[in-house]
Amino acid sequence: MSFQRKIITVAIMVAMFLAAMEATIVNAAMPTIVGALGGFSLYSWVFSAFMLTNTTTVPIYGKLADMYGRKVMFITAVTLFVLGSALSGQANTMVQLVLFRGIQGLGAGGVLPLALTIAGDMFPLEQRAKVQGLFSSVWGLSAIIGPFIGGFIVDHFSWRWLFYLNLPFGILVVVLVVMFLPKQTSTQNRSAWRYFTIYWSCFSIVRHPSCESLWVGRFSNRYFLLDCNDFTYSLCLR
């Protein structure tokens, strides 16, 4: 793997980690946030606003990336995520926090699909399994340590640092992508990678903790999630 590919892979993984961790890091801080801002009735919307904008923008980013390029749209997505993080840290009311979390979700919605598409453009077929493994480990790691990081920050710092933490890393990602990611990448053999992007995006949505609790509560059986996974995968293979 060339130095350029290593840099871009690290930058993409950092962006994915930030976006994935943001879905869980706030959990431990919500009692503190509600105590500071009030607005208990909007408690669930802090999570829902992020997830709604996150999931609904995934197909939009795919189309815009085909029109304007992966590099431009990935930078746009990370910039929106960083902007939403900065604004969320400055929120003075729960309504503001919900709105700014929505902006965060607008950016996070483009990070995963564009990261997978960029990797598909950069790496030949025989190396993509390794890249998929790296990206999968990022999501698993973020789900495990996100709540611990959130609890540590709340105990030792202000809850606002849950969002400020994203700023230096997000800016670093943008700088690395601007410097090292080519503006035009290969368009050969992308169809299989696109299907994998669709599959992984749908799977991430279904298995997200907030959505998983809904499915499990409705069907009272976790095997339903596996059925959704298999069904989505079969669609992507067609």
N, C-alpha and C positions, 0 to 999 in steps of 0.2 A: 504494500500500500504506500503510495507516494505521500510526501509531506503535506501537500495540498489537500489530499483526500483525508488525511488524519485530522487536519485542522477543521475541515468542514464537518467531519463526522462528530468530533468533540463538540463543536458549536451547536450542531443539530441536537445532540443528546442533551446538552445543557438546556436548550430551549424546551425540549420535550419534558425534561425533568421539572422545570419551573411550572409549565402549564399543567402537568399531571398532579404535582404536589399541591397546587392551588385549590384543587377540589377537596383536599382532606386537611390541609394545614389549618384552616379556619375553624374546624370543628371544636378543638379544645378551647378556642378563644371566644366563642360566641357568648357564654355567660358574662365574661368581662366586657365584651363589646356592648351587649344589651344594657349592662349596668352603667356604662359610660354614655351611651347615646340614647337609651330608651327605645321605644318602638318595638316592644315585644311581639306585637301582632305581625310584624314584618320579618320575624325571625327566620322562617323557612325561605323567604324570598332572597335572602343573602346567598343561599345555595342555588335556588331555582333560577334566578336571573343569570348567574354564571353558566349554568348548564343549558338553559334555553338558547342563549345566544351562541354558546359553544357548539351545540349540536346542529342548530339550524344553518350555520354558516359553512359547514363542511363542504357540501356540494357547490356552494357559491364560490368558494376559494378555488375549487378544482376547475371551474369554468374560467374564472378570471386568470388563473395561472396559465391556461392554454392561450388566452388572448394576449396577456401582457408579460408572461414569463415567470418562471418559478422564483427567480432571485428577487424580482421586484415585489411579488406578492408575499414571499416569506419575510422580507424586511418589513413590509407593511403590517403583517400579522404580529410580528414580535414588537414592533413599535406601538401598535394598539394595545398589546398586552402590558407593556411597560407603562404607557400612559394611564391605562386603567388602574394599574397598581399604584402609581403615584397619586392619582386622584382618590383612590380608596383610602390611602393612608392619611389624606387630608379631610376625609368626611367628618362632618360635624353633626349630622343627623342620620337616622337609619334610612330615610328615603334617599339621601345622597349616596350612602354606601351601596344600596341596592342598584341604583343607576350606574355607579362607577364599576360595580362588579359585572354589570352587563357589558360595559366597555371592555373589561378584562376578558370576558368570554368571547367577544368579537375577535380578539386577537388570538386567544387560545384555540379557537375553532379552526384556524388555518395552520397552526403549528404541526399537528400530527399528519394530516394528509399531505401537506407540502414537504414535510421532512421525508416521508416515505417515497414521494415522487422524485425528489432531488436525489435520494440515495439510489433509486432505480435508474436514474439517468447517469449517475456517476460510476456505478459498479457493474461489472459484467455479471452474467447469470451465475457463474460458479462461485462468486463471492457474496451473493445476496443472502444466503442462509446465515452466514456469520453476522451480517449487518442486522438481519431480522432478530437474531438472538440478542445482540447488543441493545437494540431498541426495546425489545420485550423486557429485558432486565431493568431498563430505566423505569418503566411503568410499575413493575413489581417493587422496586426499591422505593419509589416515591410513595406508594401506598403504605409501605411499612413505616418509613421514618417521618412521613409528613406530620402525623399527629404528635410525635415526640418533639419534633422541631417546634411545632406550634405551641405545645405546652411549655417548653423551655423558654421561648421568647416571651410568652405571657408572664411567666414567673419572674424573669430577670429583667425584662425590658417593657416597653409599651406595646400594646396590641398593634399599634400602627406599624411596627417593624415587621409584622407578618407580610405586609405589602411592600414596604421599603426594601426588604431583602431582595426583591426581584430586580430592582433598578440597576445595580452595578453589573450583575450577570447578564441581564437583558441587553444592556448597552454594549457589553463585551461581545455578545453574540452578533449583534448588528454590525459591529466593526469588523469582526472576523469574516462574516458573510460578504460584506462589501469588498473586502480586500482579497479574498481567496476563492470565492465561488464565481466561476465563469458566467458571463451573462447568458450565453447560449450553450446549451448542453445537448448531448446526443438524444435523438428521438427514436432510436431503434429499439425494438423489443420492449416497448413500454406497456403493452396491453396486459400481460400477466401481472406486472407490478401494479397497474391501476386496479385490477381486480383484488389484489391483496390489500391495497389501500382501502378500498370500499369495505372489504371484509373486516379488517382490523378496526376501522372507524366504527362500523356497526356493532362489532363485538364489544368495543370499549364503552359505547353508549349503553348497551344492554347490561353489561357487567358493572357499570359504575355504581358505587354504594347507594346513592340516592334512588337510582332506577331499580337496582336489584331489590331493595326493600319493598318497592311497590309491587314488583312481579311476585316476589315470595309471599307478600301479604295477600295478594289477590288469588294466587293459585296454590299457596301453602305447600309448595314442592319445588325444591331447587333443581330437580331434573328438568323442569320447564326451561331453565336457563341453558342447560346443555342442549336441549332440543332446538332452542333459538340459535345457538352457536352452530350446530350442525346444519340447520336449514340455511342460515346465511352463507356458510362456507360452500354448500352445494350450489347456491345461486351464483356465487362468484366463480365457480369452476365451469359453469356453462358458457 
